[in-house]
Amino acid sequence: MKKYLLAAAALTLLSGSAVAQTILTVNIEPATTWVRNFNPFNQTSSRQSTLDFIYEPLVVFNRFDSNKPVYRLAESFKLSDDLKSIDFKLRPNLKWSDGKPLTAADVKFTYDYLKKFPALDFVSIWSFITDVQAVDGQTVRFTLANPSSLAAEQISQLPIVPEHVWKDVADPVTFANETPVGSGPLTEVPRFTGQTYDQCRNPNYWDNEHLKVDCMRFPQLADNNQMLTATADGTLDWGVSFIPDIDNVYVSKDPAHFHYWYSPSSMVAFLFNLETANENNKKAFNDLKFRRAVSMALDRKTMIDVAGYGYPTLNEDPGLMGELYKSWADPSVKADFGKFATYDADAAKALLDEAGYKDKDGDGFRDNPDGTKISFSIIVPSAWTDWIDTVNLAVEGMQAVGIDAKIETPEEAVWTGNLINGTFDAAINSLPASASPYYPYKRAFSASDKGKTRFTAQRWFNPEVEKLVTEFTQTADLAKQKDAMNKAQRIVAENMPLIPVFNNPNWYQYNTKRFTGWSTKENPFVNPSISRTNPARLLNLLALEPVK
């Protein structure tokens, strides 16, 4: 009886503790089961709550506020007058979640570590810097490969890891980092199962005063339909999924608390792997006329209206500017090449005929001019129902002009891995949104990033574009930056390495029943998406407070 009473008392204490915690239930990624991996350098298998929440950036640049720096681990940075080096000064008395000091030595170790293990360097930072030094316990100096006015933003993209943990890791590429030691607000993982995991307060977080959320909870949701159910029944506080007819299926359930805000965001495009192992497909993919014909076979408006329920923004800009970067668009580029990014099935057929793509084996589909067969699948994540519908419409359009295209739906992690490794023929993909087109151009067209990120999946690189993108950073003069971008977008438009179709909204649903302080359309203080490509999600988290 005594043992029973003690056990009951323990359960009561545990229950009381759980109730006392403020738990924010969120969705970042679909998954059929959770895998315990918190390696911040892993681009495929790690949990998407790792960056920012476990490993805080040096600085967050607020795209919704003129790209102003919001200092995090760093309290300041200073570019040299010649733009050839930059110093970051860390906040004093920083600690890792295990209580050990976080110093400039950890920052230097991290960047040297990426040089030693280049497979971890998912932004190819060592093509951007040539040296890193710990000037003192708080100050780190980076020497740049080229003068750059955007050095702070580029350097801050990478997580800082503790030397005392990572120096003894035998294989950091496969390291799962199951019990992370981090610097961010939510580093502790008290519960992890295949169906749910919790990420809780870092006891040594430097900004715990402003953190009002004790834990984030991640229920396992396999696809958009399950996400819709969890969102509409009020389970989720913060979501990032596509929800069809959102006003009726979500907002109407509780108009006082269920909200969303969609602003223009990342460009969505179709692409071909120009280095595919399928030699017959490779011939077609590397033919500009074939890529242009495919582009003209795509009914973008129907993709937006049917697959996207009208939420995305049309993008018929072959230079990739679209609505998000319209102030950077050179009108002459669209005038010269815009017809190739506009739906015109008859023109697509005529261009294919002109280029010699005809049905030579009688199977109803066009072959290469030399008679070899063209047949490929377009890969899209199995959980992303809006993109699946988009790809199905694209397949219809391609087949209508005589191209043997199909759809393939791997899980998101497999899709990402295929894009990074180049083990695919065709795909739908997106480029991250930024304050200017510099960042998406840098991510998509840097040869040094090949095999490290899904953004270079098309494997199209042009030395002149890379030179112009570098020139963009070497000046703070807006006119000179625009001149460099005008030249770069003309080359991209002429070559069509990516086939834009629309810009996704910044997917964001939020529930005010349990928490207030959200970034909203009426008070847009920060990009509120919880997507892992948005470091500013950290700032949205820190603004939240539980409803009294």
N, C-alpha and C positions, 0 to 999 in steps of 0.2 A: 504493500500500500504506500509505503514511504517513497519507493522508487517511482511509482505511478504519479504521485503528487509532484515530485521533483521534475519529472518529465513534462507534466502539464504546465508547471510554472515556467519551464524553459520555453515551451511553445508559446506561452502567453507573451513572454518577453520578446521573442523573435517576431511575433505578430505585431506587437506594439511598435517595435523598431521599424518594421516594414511600413506600417501605416504612417509613421512619423516622417518617412522619407517623401520628398517630392519627386515623382517619377514621370518623366516625359516619354511618352510612347511614340516612336517615330518609324518611318520607313525610308530607307535610302535605296535599297537594292532588292531585286527579286532573288529567291533562292529556293531550291527544293529541300535543302537542308543546310544548316550552318556548319562551316568548317572553321575551327579555331586557328586563325592565322592573323596576326597583327604586325606583319612585316611591312613597314611604311614604304619600302622600295618596291614591293611586289605589285605589279600592275594588273594581275589577273586573279589571284586566289585570296588576297588579303581582304579583310572586312573593310567596307568603305567608310566605316566610322573611325578608321585609324588616323589618317591625316587630320590635322587641325584639332581634333578632340583629344587624342592621346599625345600627338606630337605637334606642339604649337609652332606656328611660323615665326620667323624673326619679325616680319611686318606683314600686315594685310593691307592691300590696296583696294580702296572702296570705289568700285566702278560706278556705283550709284551716287557718288559725291565727287565727281571730277577726278576720280582715281587718286584721291588724297591718301597718304599713308596713315594707317592706324598702327601704332607701335605695339608690339606684343613682347616677345623675348628681348628684342632690341628696344632701347629707349630713344635711339637716334641713329642716323647714318649721315655720312658726309662724303660727297663726291669730290675728288680733287679738281682743281681748276681746269686741268687738261683732259678731264673725263677718263683718265687712264687707270685710276684706282678708286676704291671706295672703302671707307672705314665704317663698321657697325659697332656701336657701343651697346653692350648688354645691360639690362637692368641689374642693379646691385642685389646681392644675396639671393640669386635664383637657386632653386633646388630641384633635383629630380624627384619623382614620386617616391623613391625609396629613401629620401632624405639627404642624399649626397649632393655636394655643390655642383651646379651647372655653370661652367665657366667658358671663357674663350677657347680653352684647350679642347673642349668638346666640339665646338664649332669647327676648329681647325681639323680635328680628328675626322669629323664627318666628311668634309670635302676631300681630305687626303684619302679616306677610305673609298670614296667614289672613284678616285683616280686609280687606286689599287684594284678595285673590282668594278670595271666600267659597265658591267651588265646591270648594276644597280642605278646607274646614272640616267634616269629616265628623261632628263631634259638636256643631256649632253653638256653639262656645265663646264667640263674641262675643254670644250671648244670655245668657251666664252671667257674663261679665266686662265691665267698661266701660273698663279702662285697664291697661296693663302698663308698668312702669318698671324699668330697670336701676339699682338703688340704688348698687351698686359692681360691681367685676369679678366678684364671686361671688354677689351677692344680687339677686333679682328679686322685685318686689312686684306682685301682682295685686289690682286693686280689683274687687269683686264687684258684680254688678247687684242681687243680693239677699243678705242674710245667709245663710251656708251652712256647716253643720258638716261637709259632705262636699266642700268646695272642693278639697282636695288630690287626692282620688281623681278628681274630674272633670277637673281641669287636667292630671293626669298621663297622661290617655288619649292625648294627642297626641305625635307624634314631634318632636324638636328637630333642626333642620337647620342646616348651616353657612352663615352669611351670605355668606362669600367665594365659595361655589359658586352658591347659589340667587339671589343678587341680580341676576345677569346672565342668568337664564333667561327667555327671551322669552315662552314659554307654559308655565307650570308645570303646567297641567292635562293637557297631552299629553306633557310631558317624560318620557322613558323612563328617565332616570338610569341609563344602562347601566353606568357605572363609578362606583359610589357612593362618596362620602366620608362615613363614618359615625362613630358613637361606640361601637357595641356590640362584642361579642367577636369576631364573624365578619363582617368587612366586605370581604375581598378575594375576587375572583371570577377565579381563574386559568384556569378552564375553563368554557366554556358552549357547549353544543350543544343541538339540539332534543331529544336523548335523555337528556342528563344535565348537571348542573352542580354545581360545587363552590363552597362558600362557606367561606373560610379565615380564619385568625387575623388579627386587627387588631394590627399591630406596636406600636401606641400605646395599646392598651386599658389603662385604669387598673387593672383587676382581673385582669391576665394571670396573676398568681400563683395564682389559684384556677381558672383555665381549663386543663383537662387534655385538651381535645379540640382538635386542630389544624384540622380541617375537618369540615363536614357535607357529605354527598353526597346529591344528590336525583336518583334515577333516575326517568325519565318512566314513569308508570303511568297507563293510560287510565281504568280503572274498578275497582270493588271486586274483581272477579275477578282482575285482574292484581295488585292489592294483596295479595290472599289468597295467590297463588302466591309473591310475593316475601317475604311474611311467613313462610309455612309452610316455605319452603326455607332460611330463616335469613339471607336477603340483608339484610333490614331489621333495624336495631337498635331503632328507635323508630317506632311507627306510630299512626295515628289512624283506621283504617278499620273498617267493619262487617264482621265475619267470622262467617258462620253456623256454628253448631255448633262453637264455637271450641275446646272441650276436645278434641274428636276430630280436627279438621282442623289444629290448630295445636299446642296444648300437648302432645298425645300424641307428636308428632314428636321432642320433646326436653324432657321434663318438668323436667329439671334447669336448663334455661336459658330456655325459652319460657314467658312469663308474660303475664297481663293483669290489669287491675283496673278494674272498671266501677262508678262511683258515680253517683248521680242528678245530672243536669245540665240542659241547656237544654230549655225547653219547645218542643215541636213542635206546630204548629197549621196549620189550613187557613184561607185568607183570600180575600176578594173585593176586587178593586180598586174602591172606591166611586166612583172618577173615571174608570172605563174609557171609552174612546172609543166602545164599542158601546152605543148609547143603549138598546136593548131589554134587554140584560143589566144595564145600569146601573139600570133601574127595579126589577128583581128584587133586585139586590145591596143596594140602599139600603132595602129593606123588611125590617124586623126580623123579621117572621114568616117570611119566606123564609130568612133566615140561621139562625133557630132550627130550622126544619124540616130544613135541610141538616145541621145539627149532630146532630139526633136520628136521621138516616139513617146515621150513621157507626158502624160496629161496631168500637169502639176495642179491645176485648179480642182480637178476631181479628187486628187490625193488629199488636198486641204479640206474640201467640203465633205467627202465621204469618210476617208480614213481618219482625218484629224478633227472632224466635227466643226470645222471652221476656225479652230484655234490657231493653227500656224499662220505665218505670213509668207505670201508668195515670194519666191526668189528666182528671178529669171536673169540674173546678172552673171555672165560667164567669168567676170573678174572676182566673183564671190563676195562683193560688198553687201548687196541686199539692203533691207530696211535698217538693219542694225548699224551699218557703216555708211549710210547714204551720203553723209557729209564728206566722205573720203572718195566717193565714186567719181571716176572720170567719165562724163557723159559720152565722150567720143568712143570709148571702149565698148559701151553697150550699143552704140550706133553701128559700129563696125562688126561686132560679133554677136549681138543680142539675138539674132534670128536663130542661132544654133542652140540657144537656151530657151526657146519658145516651142510649145507643142504645135507640130505640123506633120502629121503622119504621111501625107503625100510627099512633102519635101524630104522626109526621112527615106522613103522608098526610092525616090529619084536619086538621092545621094548614094545609096547603097548600090543601085543599078550602075550608076556612073563609075563607082569604084570597083566594079566587077564582082560584087557579092551576089551570086545567083544560086538557085537550087539546082545543083548539078547531079545529085544522086536520087532525085525524085521523092525525097521524104517529106516535102512540104516546107523545108526550112533552107535558108541560104547557107552556102558554103563559102570558104575562102576563095579568092580568085584562082588559086592553084588547085581547087577541087577538094582540099582537105576540110574535114567537118568542124563546124563551130557548134559547141553545146556546152552550156555552163549553168551553174546554180548561183543564185544571189543569197548570201547568208545574212540572217537577221536574228537577233535574240528571241528565243521561244516565248519569253514572258511579255514582250513589248507588242501588245496587240495592235496599236495604232501603226507601228512600223511594219508589222506583218501585213496589214491591210494595204499599206502604201506599196510594199514590194509586190503584192499580188496584182495591184493595178499596173505597176511597172512591167511585170511579166506579161500581162495582157497586151500592153502597148507594144512591147518588143515582139511578141509572137504575131501581132497583127501586121507588122512590117516584115515578117519572115525570119525572125531571129529566135533560135531555140534556147530560150531562157526558162529557168525553173526557180523555185524557192526552196531554201533549206533553212531549218530553224534549230540551230544548236542552243544550248544554254548560254547565258551571257558570258560566263567565264571562258567557255570554249570559243565563242565568237571573238572575244577580245584576244585570246591567245592566238587564234588563227590570223587575225589582222596584224598582230605584232610579228608573228613568225613567217607570214607570207604563205601560209598553207591554205589557200583559197583562190577562187577565180574572180568572183565579183561580190560586192557587198553594198549595204547601206551603212553610212557612218555619219558622224557629226564632227564639227570642229568647235572647240570651246569659245565661248563669248568673252570679249575683253573690251577695254575702253577704246581701243583702236584696232585696226586690222593687222597691226604688227604681230601680235601674239599668235593668232591663228595661222598667219603666213609662216611664222618661225616654226611652229609645231608641225605644219604640214609639209614643208619643203626643205627641211634641213637634212642633208644626207647623213650627218653624224647621228641623227635620231633613228635611222633605219634599224628595225629589229628591236627597238626599245619602247615604242609607243604605238598605239593603234592609229594615231593621227597621220603617220607616214605610210599607211597601208597601201596606198596606190603606187608607192615606189617610183614617183616621178620627181626628179631633181634637176635643177637648172642653175648652173653657176652664176649666171647674171642675176637671177631672182635672189639667190642667197646674198650676192654682193649688195643688191639694192636694199634688202631687208637689214643688212648690217649698216648701210649708210643711213637708214632711217633712225638708228639709235645714236648716231655720231653727232647729232645736232638737236638742239631744243627749238630750232627755228621751224615753225609750223609750215611755212611755205616750202622749205627744203624737204621736210618730211613728206609733204603732199607730192612733191615732184618725184621723189623716190618711189612712193606708193603708186603713183600714176603709171610709171614705167613698169613696175612689177606686175600690176594688175593687167596691163596690156599683154605681157608675155603669157601670163596664166590664162587669160581669156582666149588668146590665139591658139593655145595648146590644149585646153580643156582637160587637164588631168583629173579634175573633179567635175561632176555633173550636178550642180545645185538644183534643188526642187523647192525647198521652203526653209524658213527659219522656225524652229520649234519655239513655242512659248517657254518662258522660264517657269516650268511646272512647280506649283507651290499651292498646297492646301494647308489651312491651319484652323485649329479648333480653339476658341476662346473660353470654353467652358471651365477648363482647369488652369489655363495660363493666360496672362496678358503680356503686353509689351512687344507684340509682333511688328515686324516691318510690314507696312500695308501700302496700298495705292494712295491712300490719303496721307500717310506718313512714311514715305519711301526712304528711310535712312540708310538702308543697306540692301544688297542683293539677298533675298531671304531663302533661296533654294537650298535644300539640304544636300544637293548633289555633291559628290566628292570633287568635282572640278571647280567648286566655288569655295575658296578659303573664307570668304566673308560669312559663311554659315556660322562660324564661330562667334561673330559679333551679334548675329540674331539670337543665338543661344544665350549669350551673356545679358541680353536685354530682357529676357523673359523672367516673369515673377509668377508664383502660384496665386491663384485667386484666393482671397481670404475666406 
